[in-house]
Amino acid sequence: MNGHSSGTALLTDRYELTMVAAALADGTAERRCVFELFARRLPDGRRYGVVAGTGRLLEALERFRFGAADLELLAGVVDPATLDWLRDYRFTGDVDGYPEGELYFPGSPILTVTGTFADAVILETLALSIYNHDCAIASAAARMVGAAAGRPMIEMGSRRTHEEAAVAAARAAYLAGFSATSNLAAGQRHGIPTAGTAAHSWILLHDDELSAFRSQVASMGVGTTLLVDTIDIRTGIENAIAAAGTDLHAVRIDSGDLGELARQARDQLDGLGATTTRIVLSGDLDEYAIASLRAEPVDSYGVGTSVVTGSGAPTGGMVYKLVEVDGRPVAKRSASKESKGGRKSALRRYKPTGTAVEEVVYRAEHPLPAGPHDVVLPVPMVRGGKVVPEAADLEGARERLRAALVSVPWEGLKLSRGEPAIPTTFHLEVPK
């Protein structure tokens, strides 16, 4: 953090500051509260959601400070007492939640924030903006990875979203199983492998396609990927092999009937002796298009717009609700927007074979008996304001998601509409 502005704290919404100011004034700011972040439902047509953004939230929480520039801006928004409180703000509470890379379903208590009312409510926009974005991207990306059936996926959506959202989207897609990103900032910040090739403008810059390919190979070597559909694909492939030889790593096709073109390209490459040259497809792909290409001779996919926009579901539909005040359950009663009072936990039940069969949400102070194959889902993430280090492990999250998807019944992985892959049961009654 620099001495002027945190760059994070002003992600707070103004209405949160209104509540903090009023709570400080009426004495309720220090009441012990529990907030939960959850989704009331999955996006239409989805059968599971993927928890993503945990690492980003924990990093942001450590930097959540109001610097001098922030306080100067807020001087006309809140009273002096609130400014003093913001100047010294440090989150000192606890956070528990589903590990990053875990699956979630309607009502899953994905994140639980415990602290004073003021400490916890001021984090609402921060938590929701990160989780709503990252969970949406990771959930869509996981469906694409499943449709690709083991073929590598490259995230290429930086030009289709906000520049900072692009970095977060690359991270979420990598968590979901994408193998690389074209976004260099994501590579720098998160250690994600980067990959990419030239665009059509590179071909058009030169007097002819062969010259463009020869220049690219001279600079990047035969391990590069040549874009062959700028003018004519058959001629493009001939020029690609003429420029690079039969050891060319890959050609990319970005338009047209991708399945038919992939078949023709494979036959042509093999006929030219380039039997190891790979075929990369891109161009407005989503999980349905990728699934339709499963039988074609495709080696990898590049996905842009659909992954960074959540493939039709750009938000996870998360909400952040107060569920407990000084140990007393509280709940919103509005029609169609009800919440369930009381701090909650959850466990997932599995068959001995490892297939998940049920998610059970229960009152945290009354844990359910866990069987030999049951797993309690929430884990500690922050204690006394200090982040638990292992809670932000991106590579661990990738492995966790792989294992979680293997545990889903096969029908829950279909792209067609249907019920959530794992049913959720609520046991919220207080034992007598």
C-alpha positions as CSV (number, residue, x, y, z in Angstrom):
1,M,0.0,0.0,0.0
2,N,1.3,3.4,-0.8
3,G,0.8,6.4,1.6
4,H,-1.9,8.0,-0.5
5,S,-4.5,5.6,-1.7
6,S,-5.0,1.9,-1.2
7,G,-6.6,1.2,-4.5
8,T,-8.8,-1.4,-2.8
9,A,-10.8,0.2,0.0
10,L,-12.7,2.5,-2.4
11,L,-14.2,-0.6,-4.0
12,T,-16.6,-0.1,-1.0
13,D,-20.1,1.1,-2.1
14,R,-21.4,4.3,-0.6
15,Y,-24.4,2.6,1.0
16,E,-22.0,0.5,3.0
17,L,-20.3,3.7,4.4
18,T,-23.8,5.0,5.2
19,M,-24.5,2.0,7.3
20,V,-21.1,2.1,9.0
21,A,-21.6,5.8,9.8
22,A,-25.0,5.3,11.2
23,A,-23.9,2.2,13.2
24,L,-21.0,4.1,14.7
25,A,-23.4,6.9,15.7
26,D,-26.1,4.6,17.3
27,G,-23.7,2.2,19.0
28,T,-24.5,-0.9,16.9
29,A,-21.2,-0.9,15.0
30,E,-19.6,-3.3,17.5
31,R,-22.3,-5.9,17.6
32,R,-20.9,-9.3,16.7
33,C,-22.3,-10.4,13.4
34,V,-22.0,-13.2,10.9
35,F,-22.4,-12.5,7.1
36,E,-22.7,-15.3,4.6
37,L,-22.1,-15.2,0.8
38,F,-24.1,-17.7,-1.2
39,A,-26.1,-18.1,-4.4
40,R,-29.8,-18.6,-4.2
41,R,-29.8,-20.4,-7.5
42,L,-27.5,-21.5,-10.3
43,P,-27.6,-19.7,-13.6
44,D,-30.2,-21.0,-15.9
45,G,-29.2,-24.3,-17.5
46,R,-26.2,-24.9,-15.2
47,R,-25.8,-27.9,-12.9
48,Y,-22.9,-26.8,-10.7
49,G,-20.9,-23.7,-9.9
50,V,-17.2,-23.4,-9.3
51,V,-15.8,-21.5,-6.3
52,A,-13.2,-19.0,-7.6
53,G,-11.8,-15.7,-6.5
54,T,-10.8,-16.8,-3.0
55,G,-7.1,-16.0,-3.5
56,R,-7.9,-12.6,-5.0
57,L,-10.2,-11.8,-2.1
58,L,-7.7,-12.7,0.6
59,E,-5.0,-10.7,-1.2
60,A,-7.4,-7.7,-1.4
61,L,-8.3,-8.1,2.2
62,E,-4.7,-7.7,3.3
63,R,-4.5,-4.4,1.3
64,F,-7.9,-3.1,2.4
65,R,-6.9,0.3,3.8
66,F,-8.1,3.8,3.5
67,G,-5.2,6.1,2.5
68,A,-5.0,9.8,2.7
69,A,-6.4,10.4,-0.8
70,D,-9.3,8.1,0.0
71,L,-10.1,9.9,3.2
72,E,-9.9,13.3,1.5
73,L,-12.5,12.1,-1.1
74,L,-14.8,10.8,1.7
75,A,-14.6,13.9,3.8
76,G,-17.8,15.2,2.1
77,V,-19.5,11.8,2.3
78,V,-19.3,10.8,6.0
79,D,-18.8,12.6,9.3
80,P,-15.5,13.1,11.0
81,A,-16.0,10.3,13.5
82,T,-16.5,7.8,10.6
83,L,-13.4,9.2,8.9
84,D,-11.4,8.5,12.0
85,W,-12.7,5.0,12.1
86,L,-11.9,4.4,8.4
87,R,-8.4,5.8,8.9
88,D,-7.6,3.0,11.4
89,Y,-9.6,0.3,9.7
90,R,-8.1,-3.2,9.7
91,F,-10.2,-6.3,9.4
92,T,-9.7,-8.2,12.6
93,G,-12.4,-10.9,12.3
94,D,-12.5,-14.4,10.9
95,V,-13.4,-15.8,7.5
96,D,-14.3,-19.3,6.6
97,G,-15.4,-20.7,3.3
98,Y,-15.4,-23.4,0.7
99,P,-11.9,-23.9,-0.6
100,E,-11.2,-22.4,-4.0
101,G,-11.8,-24.9,-6.7
102,E,-14.7,-26.6,-4.8
103,L,-18.1,-26.9,-6.3
104,Y,-21.1,-25.1,-5.0
105,F,-24.9,-25.4,-5.3
106,P,-27.9,-23.3,-4.4
107,G,-27.7,-22.2,-0.8
108,S,-24.1,-23.4,-0.2
109,P,-22.5,-21.1,2.4
110,I,-19.5,-20.3,0.2
111,L,-18.1,-17.6,2.4
112,T,-18.7,-16.8,6.1
113,V,-17.4,-13.5,7.5
114,T,-17.5,-13.0,11.3
115,G,-16.7,-9.8,13.1
116,T,-18.2,-6.6,14.2
117,F,-21.0,-5.2,12.1
118,A,-18.9,-2.4,10.8
119,D,-15.9,-4.6,10.2
120,A,-17.8,-7.1,8.1
121,V,-20.4,-5.0,6.3
122,I,-17.8,-2.8,4.7
123,L,-16.4,-5.8,2.9
124,E,-19.7,-6.6,1.1
125,T,-18.9,-5.0,-2.3
126,L,-15.4,-6.3,-2.3
127,A,-16.4,-9.9,-1.7
128,L,-19.4,-9.8,-4.1
129,S,-17.5,-8.2,-6.9
130,I,-14.7,-10.7,-6.8
131,Y,-16.8,-13.9,-6.3
132,N,-19.6,-12.9,-8.7
133,H,-17.1,-12.4,-11.4
134,D,-14.6,-15.2,-10.8
135,C,-17.2,-17.9,-10.0
136,A,-19.0,-17.0,-13.2
137,I,-15.9,-17.3,-15.3
138,A,-14.6,-20.5,-13.7
139,S,-18.0,-22.2,-13.9
140,A,-18.2,-21.5,-17.6
141,A,-14.6,-22.4,-18.2
142,A,-15.0,-25.7,-16.4
143,R,-17.8,-26.7,-18.8
144,M,-15.6,-25.8,-21.7
145,V,-12.7,-27.9,-20.3
146,G,-15.1,-30.8,-19.9
147,A,-16.4,-30.4,-23.5
148,A,-12.8,-30.4,-24.8
149,A,-12.2,-33.9,-23.4
150,G,-8.6,-33.4,-22.5
151,R,-7.5,-31.1,-25.3
152,P,-5.6,-28.1,-24.2
153,M,-7.4,-24.8,-23.9
154,I,-6.0,-21.3,-24.3
155,E,-7.8,-18.3,-22.8
156,M,-7.7,-15.4,-25.3
157,G,-10.4,-13.0,-24.1
158,S,-8.4,-10.0,-23.0
159,R,-9.8,-7.8,-25.8
160,R,-13.3,-8.6,-24.9
161,T,-13.5,-7.3,-21.4
162,H,-12.2,-4.6,-19.0
163,E,-8.4,-4.7,-18.7
164,E,-8.4,-5.7,-15.1
165,A,-11.3,-8.1,-15.5
166,A,-9.2,-9.8,-18.2
167,V,-6.5,-10.6,-15.7
168,A,-9.0,-12.0,-13.2
169,A,-10.7,-14.0,-16.0
170,A,-7.5,-15.5,-17.0
171,R,-6.9,-16.7,-13.5
172,A,-10.4,-18.1,-13.1
173,A,-10.1,-19.9,-16.5
174,Y,-6.7,-21.4,-15.5
175,L,-8.2,-22.5,-12.2
176,A,-10.9,-24.3,-14.2
177,G,-8.4,-26.2,-16.3
178,F,-7.3,-24.0,-19.1
179,S,-3.7,-24.6,-19.9
180,A,-2.5,-21.1,-20.8
181,T,-3.6,-17.5,-21.4
182,S,-2.6,-14.9,-23.9
183,N,-2.7,-12.2,-21.1
184,L,0.8,-11.4,-20.0
185,A,-0.3,-9.5,-16.9
186,A,-2.0,-12.8,-15.7
187,G,1.3,-14.6,-16.3
188,Q,3.2,-12.0,-14.3
189,R,0.8,-11.8,-11.3
190,H,-0.4,-15.4,-11.1
191,G,2.3,-17.5,-12.7
192,I,0.0,-18.7,-15.4
193,P,1.7,-20.1,-18.6
194,T,1.2,-17.7,-21.5
195,A,0.7,-18.6,-25.2
196,G,-0.3,-16.8,-28.3
197,T,0.3,-16.1,-32.0
198,A,0.1,-13.4,-34.6
199,A,-3.2,-11.9,-35.8
200,H,-4.5,-11.3,-39.3
201,S,-3.0,-7.9,-39.3
202,W,0.4,-9.5,-39.3
203,I,-0.4,-11.2,-42.6
204,L,-1.9,-8.1,-44.1
205,L,1.1,-6.0,-43.2
206,H,3.3,-8.0,-45.6
207,D,3.1,-8.0,-49.4
208,D,2.3,-11.7,-49.4
209,E,1.4,-14.4,-46.8
210,L,4.5,-16.4,-47.4
211,S,6.7,-13.5,-46.4
212,A,4.7,-12.9,-43.3
213,F,5.1,-16.6,-42.3
214,R,8.8,-16.6,-43.1
215,S,9.4,-13.6,-40.9
216,Q,7.4,-15.0,-38.0
217,V,9.3,-18.3,-38.2
218,A,12.7,-16.5,-38.4
219,S,11.8,-14.6,-35.2
220,M,10.0,-17.2,-33.2
221,G,11.2,-20.5,-34.6
222,V,9.3,-23.5,-35.9
223,G,7.7,-23.9,-32.4
224,T,5.3,-21.0,-33.3
225,T,1.7,-21.2,-34.5
226,L,0.8,-19.8,-37.9
227,L,-2.6,-18.3,-38.6
228,V,-3.6,-19.8,-42.0
229,D,-7.1,-18.4,-42.7
230,T,-6.5,-14.8,-43.5
231,I,-6.9,-15.3,-47.3
232,D,-7.3,-19.0,-48.3
233,I,-6.8,-21.9,-45.9
234,R,-5.4,-24.4,-48.4
235,T,-2.9,-21.9,-49.7
236,G,-2.2,-20.7,-46.1
237,I,-1.3,-24.2,-45.0
238,E,0.9,-24.7,-48.1
239,N,2.7,-21.4,-47.3
240,A,3.0,-22.3,-43.6
241,I,4.8,-25.6,-44.4
242,A,6.9,-23.9,-47.1
243,A,8.0,-21.3,-44.5
244,A,8.6,-23.5,-41.5
245,G,9.0,-27.0,-42.8
246,T,7.2,-30.1,-41.7
247,D,8.3,-29.6,-38.0
248,L,6.0,-26.6,-37.7
249,H,4.3,-26.7,-34.3
250,A,0.8,-25.7,-35.2
251,V,-1.6,-23.9,-37.5
252,R,-4.6,-21.9,-36.3
253,I,-8.0,-21.6,-38.0
254,D,-10.1,-18.8,-36.7
255,S,-13.2,-18.7,-39.0
256,G,-15.6,-20.8,-41.2
257,D,-17.0,-24.2,-40.7
258,L,-14.4,-25.3,-38.1
259,G,-15.1,-29.0,-38.1
260,E,-15.0,-29.4,-41.9
261,L,-11.9,-27.1,-42.1
262,A,-10.1,-29.1,-39.4
263,R,-10.7,-32.3,-41.3
264,Q,-9.4,-30.8,-44.6
265,A,-6.4,-29.2,-42.8
266,R,-5.4,-32.5,-41.2
267,D,-5.5,-34.3,-44.5
268,Q,-3.5,-31.6,-46.2
269,L,-0.9,-31.4,-43.4
270,D,-0.5,-35.2,-43.5
271,G,-0.2,-35.1,-47.2
272,L,2.6,-32.5,-47.0
273,G,4.4,-34.7,-44.4
274,A,3.6,-32.4,-41.5
275,T,2.1,-35.2,-39.5
276,T,3.0,-33.7,-36.1
277,T,1.8,-30.2,-36.9
278,R,-1.1,-29.5,-34.6
279,I,-4.4,-27.8,-35.4
280,V,-5.7,-25.0,-33.1
281,L,-9.2,-23.8,-33.5
282,S,-10.6,-20.4,-32.3
283,G,-13.3,-18.0,-33.3
284,D,-16.4,-17.5,-31.1
285,L,-16.2,-20.9,-29.4
286,D,-18.2,-21.8,-26.4
287,E,-18.8,-25.1,-24.6
288,Y,-21.5,-26.1,-27.1
289,A,-19.3,-25.4,-30.1
290,I,-16.4,-27.2,-28.5
291,A,-18.6,-30.3,-27.7
292,S,-19.7,-30.4,-31.3
293,L,-16.1,-30.5,-32.5
294,R,-15.2,-33.4,-30.2
295,A,-14.9,-36.0,-33.0
296,E,-12.8,-33.7,-35.3
297,P,-9.0,-33.7,-35.6
298,V,-8.5,-30.8,-33.3
299,D,-5.5,-30.5,-31.0
300,S,-6.4,-27.5,-28.9
301,Y,-8.8,-24.6,-28.7
302,G,-8.5,-20.8,-28.1
303,V,-11.5,-19.3,-26.4
304,G,-12.1,-15.6,-25.9
305,T,-15.5,-13.8,-25.6
306,S,-17.5,-16.6,-24.2
307,V,-15.2,-17.5,-21.4
308,V,-14.5,-13.9,-20.1
309,T,-18.3,-13.2,-20.2
310,G,-19.3,-16.4,-18.4
311,S,-20.7,-17.9,-21.5
312,G,-24.1,-16.2,-21.1
313,A,-24.0,-16.1,-17.3
314,P,-21.7,-13.1,-16.5
315,T,-22.4,-13.2,-12.8
316,G,-22.6,-15.9,-10.2
317,G,-25.7,-14.5,-8.7
318,M,-24.0,-14.3,-5.3
319,V,-25.5,-12.3,-2.3
320,Y,-24.0,-11.3,1.0
321,K,-26.4,-11.5,3.8
322,L,-26.4,-10.8,7.6
323,V,-27.5,-14.1,9.2
324,E,-26.6,-13.7,12.9
325,V,-26.3,-10.8,15.4
326,D,-24.8,-11.4,18.8
327,G,-25.6,-15.1,18.5
328,R,-29.2,-14.6,17.4
329,P,-30.2,-15.8,14.0
330,V,-31.7,-13.1,11.6
331,A,-33.1,-13.6,8.1
332,K,-34.5,-11.6,5.3
333,R,-38.1,-12.5,4.6
334,S,-38.8,-10.7,1.3
335,A,-40.7,-12.9,-1.2
336,S,-38.4,-14.8,-3.6
337,K,-35.3,-13.3,-1.8
338,E,-35.5,-15.1,1.5
339,S,-32.3,-16.0,3.5
340,K,-31.9,-18.6,6.1
341,G,-30.9,-17.3,9.5
342,G,-28.0,-18.5,11.6
343,R,-24.4,-19.3,10.9
344,K,-24.2,-22.4,8.7
345,S,-21.7,-25.1,7.7
346,A,-22.0,-27.9,5.1
347,L,-20.8,-31.3,4.4
348,R,-20.8,-33.4,1.3
349,R,-21.7,-37.0,1.4
350,Y,-20.0,-39.5,-0.9
351,K,-20.5,-43.1,-1.8
352,P,-17.6,-45.4,-1.0
353,T,-16.7,-45.3,-4.7
354,G,-16.1,-41.5,-4.4
355,T,-19.3,-40.3,-6.2
356,A,-20.9,-37.4,-4.4
357,V,-24.6,-37.9,-3.6
358,E,-25.7,-35.0,-1.4
359,E,-24.7,-31.7,0.1
360,V,-26.1,-31.0,3.6
361,V,-26.3,-27.5,5.0
362,Y,-26.7,-27.3,8.8
363,R,-26.5,-24.9,11.7
364,A,-22.8,-24.6,12.5
365,E,-23.3,-24.8,16.3
366,H,-25.1,-28.1,15.8
367,P,-22.9,-30.2,13.5
368,L,-24.3,-33.3,11.9
369,P,-22.6,-36.7,12.4
370,A,-20.2,-37.3,9.6
371,G,-19.9,-40.7,8.0
372,P,-16.6,-42.2,6.9
373,H,-17.0,-40.8,3.4
374,D,-18.4,-37.3,4.3
375,V,-16.3,-34.1,4.0
376,V,-17.0,-30.9,5.8
377,L,-16.6,-28.2,3.2
378,P,-15.8,-24.8,4.9
379,V,-12.2,-24.3,6.0
380,P,-10.5,-21.5,7.9
381,M,-9.3,-18.7,5.7
382,V,-8.7,-15.7,8.0
383,R,-8.2,-15.8,11.8
384,G,-8.1,-12.6,13.8
385,G,-7.5,-10.6,10.5
386,K,-4.6,-12.8,9.5
387,V,-4.8,-14.8,6.3
388,V,-4.3,-18.6,6.5
389,P,-1.5,-19.0,3.9
390,E,-2.7,-22.3,2.3
391,A,-6.1,-20.8,1.6
392,A,-4.8,-19.0,-1.5
393,D,-3.1,-21.8,-3.4
394,L,-4.0,-21.5,-7.1
395,E,-2.4,-24.8,-8.2
396,G,-4.1,-26.6,-5.3
397,A,-7.4,-25.2,-6.4
398,R,-6.9,-26.6,-9.9
399,E,-6.3,-30.0,-8.5
400,R,-9.3,-29.7,-6.1
401,L,-11.6,-28.9,-9.0
402,R,-10.4,-31.8,-11.1
403,A,-11.1,-34.1,-8.2
404,A,-14.5,-32.5,-7.5
405,L,-15.7,-32.9,-11.1
406,V,-14.6,-36.6,-11.1
407,S,-16.9,-37.1,-8.1
408,V,-20.0,-35.6,-9.8
409,P,-22.5,-38.2,-11.2
410,W,-22.1,-38.4,-14.9
411,E,-25.5,-36.9,-15.6
412,G,-24.5,-33.8,-13.6
413,L,-21.8,-33.0,-16.2
414,K,-24.2,-32.8,-19.2
415,L,-24.4,-29.4,-21.0
416,S,-28.2,-29.8,-21.3
417,R,-30.6,-28.3,-18.7
418,G,-31.3,-30.2,-15.6
419,E,-31.3,-30.3,-11.8
420,P,-28.2,-29.4,-9.9
421,A,-25.6,-32.2,-10.1
422,I,-25.7,-32.8,-6.4
423,P,-28.9,-32.1,-4.4
424,T,-28.8,-29.8,-1.4
425,T,-30.6,-30.6,1.8
426,F,-31.0,-28.1,4.7
427,H,-31.0,-29.2,8.3
428,L,-31.4,-25.9,10.1
429,E,-33.7,-26.8,13.0
430,V,-32.3,-26.4,16.4
431,P,-32.3,-29.7,18.3
432,K,-34.5,-29.7,21.4
